[in-house]
Amino acid sequence: MTSPLVLLSSQGAQVPSMGWLVVKTLILLVVLGGLMYIVFRFGGSWMRLPLLRKAPSGDLVLRSTLPLEPGRALHLVSLGDREYLIGSSDKGLVLLSERQRLEAAATVEPEVQEAPPL
Protein backbone atom coordinates (compact mmCIF):
# COMPACT_ATOMS: atom_id res chain seq x y z
CA MET A 1 0.00 0.00 0.00
CA THR A 2 1.39 3.40 -0.97
CA SER A 3 1.04 6.64 0.99
CA PRO A 4 -1.20 9.47 -0.31
CA LEU A 5 1.84 11.71 -0.87
CA VAL A 6 3.38 9.18 -3.23
CA LEU A 7 0.09 8.90 -5.10
CA LEU A 8 -0.11 12.69 -5.47
CA SER A 9 3.44 12.95 -6.72
CA SER A 10 2.95 10.08 -9.13
CA GLN A 11 -0.11 11.79 -10.64
CA GLY A 12 1.80 14.95 -11.48
CA ALA A 13 0.84 17.10 -8.47
CA GLN A 14 3.84 18.48 -6.65
CA VAL A 15 4.21 18.33 -2.89
CA PRO A 16 5.75 21.57 -1.60
CA SER A 17 9.11 21.25 0.07
CA MET A 18 9.49 21.83 3.80
CA GLY A 19 11.67 24.89 3.20
CA TRP A 20 8.96 26.56 1.11
CA LEU A 21 6.35 25.89 3.84
CA VAL A 22 8.64 27.50 6.45
CA VAL A 23 9.18 30.56 4.23
CA LYS A 24 5.42 30.96 3.64
CA THR A 25 4.76 30.65 7.40
CA LEU A 26 7.37 33.31 8.21
CA ILE A 27 5.92 35.68 5.60
CA LEU A 28 2.44 35.17 7.05
CA LEU A 29 3.71 35.87 10.58
CA VAL A 30 5.40 39.10 9.45
CA VAL A 31 2.24 40.28 7.68
CA LEU A 32 0.04 39.46 10.71
CA GLY A 33 2.52 41.14 13.05
CA GLY A 34 2.44 44.28 10.92
CA LEU A 35 -1.34 44.34 10.91
CA MET A 36 -1.42 43.90 14.69
CA TYR A 37 1.05 46.77 15.09
CA ILE A 38 -1.08 49.07 12.92
CA VAL A 39 -4.28 48.18 14.80
CA PHE A 40 -2.75 48.65 18.26
CA ARG A 41 -0.84 51.80 17.28
CA PHE A 42 -3.53 53.65 15.34
CA GLY A 43 -6.71 51.75 16.23
CA GLY A 44 -7.18 53.60 19.54
CA SER A 45 -7.55 56.99 17.87
CA TRP A 46 -9.88 55.48 15.28
CA MET A 47 -12.11 54.03 18.02
CA ARG A 48 -12.47 57.48 19.63
CA LEU A 49 -14.39 58.84 16.66
CA PRO A 50 -17.75 60.33 17.77
CA LEU A 51 -19.72 57.94 15.57
CA LEU A 52 -18.16 54.89 17.24
CA ARG A 53 -18.46 56.09 20.83
CA LYS A 54 -20.73 53.76 22.78
CA ALA A 55 -21.44 55.89 25.85
CA PRO A 56 -23.37 59.10 25.17
CA SER A 57 -22.00 62.29 26.63
CA GLY A 58 -24.17 63.59 29.43
CA ASP A 59 -24.33 64.82 32.97
CA LEU A 60 -23.05 61.61 34.56
CA VAL A 61 -19.43 62.15 35.64
CA LEU A 62 -17.15 59.85 37.61
CA ARG A 63 -15.43 62.32 39.97
CA SER A 64 -13.01 59.96 41.70
CA THR A 65 -12.38 56.35 42.64
CA LEU A 66 -10.71 55.10 45.81
CA PRO A 67 -9.63 51.45 45.68
CA LEU A 68 -9.91 49.91 49.15
CA GLU A 69 -8.73 46.34 48.57
CA PRO A 70 -8.89 43.91 45.66
CA GLY A 71 -12.46 43.84 44.38
CA ARG A 72 -13.67 46.76 46.56
CA ALA A 73 -13.70 50.49 45.88
CA LEU A 74 -15.52 53.75 46.56
CA HIS A 75 -16.73 55.86 43.63
CA LEU A 76 -17.85 59.48 43.75
CA VAL A 77 -20.29 60.08 40.88
CA SER A 78 -22.08 63.32 40.03
CA LEU A 79 -25.31 63.54 38.10
CA GLY A 80 -26.78 66.97 37.51
CA ASP A 81 -26.61 68.89 40.80
CA ARG A 82 -26.28 65.77 42.99
CA GLU A 83 -23.29 63.66 44.03
CA TYR A 84 -23.48 60.00 44.96
CA LEU A 85 -20.97 57.94 46.95
CA ILE A 86 -21.18 54.36 45.67
CA GLY A 87 -19.44 51.34 47.14
CA SER A 88 -18.54 48.53 44.77
CA SER A 89 -17.55 44.98 45.60
CA ASP A 90 -17.58 41.57 43.96
CA LYS A 91 -21.22 41.20 45.02
CA GLY A 92 -22.47 44.45 43.46
CA LEU A 93 -22.97 48.17 44.03
CA VAL A 94 -24.39 49.96 47.09
CA LEU A 95 -25.45 53.61 47.37
CA LEU A 96 -23.72 54.85 50.52
CA SER A 97 -24.46 58.57 50.45
CA GLU A 98 -26.18 61.25 48.41
CA ARG A 99 -25.62 64.99 48.66
CA GLN A 100 -25.89 68.22 46.75
CA ARG A 101 -22.91 68.80 44.47
CA LEU A 102 -20.21 71.07 45.90
CA GLU A 103 -20.22 73.51 42.96
CA ALA A 104 -24.01 73.70 43.15
CA ALA A 105 -23.85 74.07 46.93
CA ALA A 106 -21.46 77.02 46.55
CA THR A 107 -24.24 79.05 44.92
CA VAL A 108 -26.49 78.48 47.95
CA GLU A 109 -25.77 80.75 50.90
CA PRO A 110 -23.98 78.63 53.51
CA GLU A 111 -25.20 78.68 57.08
CA VAL A 112 -22.68 80.31 59.36
CA GLN A 113 -22.30 78.67 62.72
CA GLU A 114 -20.35 80.46 65.38
CA ALA A 115 -17.70 78.50 67.16
CA PRO A 116 -18.31 77.96 70.87
CA PRO A 117 -16.09 80.07 73.11
CA LEU A 118 -12.97 78.38 74.42
FENJO-V966405 format. One record per residue. N is the residue number from 1. RES is the residue in one letter. PSI is psi in whole degrees, -180 to 180 (none if undefined). Layout:
N;RES;PSI / N;RES;PSI
//
This chain:
1;M;134 / 2;T;154 / 3;S;159 / 4;P;-30 / 5;L;-38 / 6;V;-38 / 7;L;-41 / 8;L;-44 / 9;S;-29 / 10;S;-19 / 11;Q;4 / 12;G;-15 / 13;A;140 / 14;Q;137 / 15;V;127 / 16;P;147 / 17;S;161 / 18;M;-36 / 19;G;-41 / 20;W;-38 / 21;L;-39 / 22;V;-43 / 23;V;-45 / 24;K;-39 / 25;T;-43 / 26;L;-41 / 27;I;-43 / 28;L;-41 / 29;L;-39 / 30;V;-43 / 31;V;-46 / 32;L;-39 / 33;G;-40 / 34;G;-42 / 35;L;-41 / 36;M;-40 / 37;Y;-46 / 38;I;-44 / 39;V;-46 / 40;F;-31 / 41;R;-45 / 42;F;-9 / 43;G;-31 / 44;G;-43 / 45;S;-33 / 46;W;-36 / 47;M;-16 / 48;R;6 / 49;L;143 / 50;P;-32 / 51;L;-26 / 52;L;-1 / 53;R;128 / 54;K;-42 / 55;A;126 / 56;P;148 / 57;S;140 / 58;G;-158 / 59;D;-8 / 60;L;119 / 61;V;130 / 62;L;109 / 63;R;-49 / 64;S;162 / 65;T;133 / 66;L;105 / 67;P;132 / 68;L;-49 / 69;E;172 / 70;P;123 / 71;G;0 / 72;R;139 / 73;A;162 / 74;L;137 / 75;H;132 / 76;L;116 / 77;V;136 / 78;S;141 / 79;L;111 / 80;G;-125 / 81;D;18 / 82;R;150 / 83;E;143 / 84;Y;134 / 85;L;118 / 86;I;131 / 87;G;135 / 88;S;142 / 89;S;-176 / 90;D;-24 / 91;K;-12 / 92;G;-161 / 93;L;147 / 94;V;131 / 95;L;116 / 96;L;-37 / 97;S;153 / 98;E;136 / 99;R;169 / 100;Q;142 / 101;R;145 / 102;L;-43 / 103;E;-39 / 104;A;-34 / 105;A;-25 / 106;A;-25 / 107;T;-23 / 108;V;139 / 109;E;120 / 110;P;148 / 111;E;133 / 112;V;121 / 113;Q;133 / 114;E;142 / 115;A;142 / 116;P;146 / 117;P;146 / 118;L;none
//
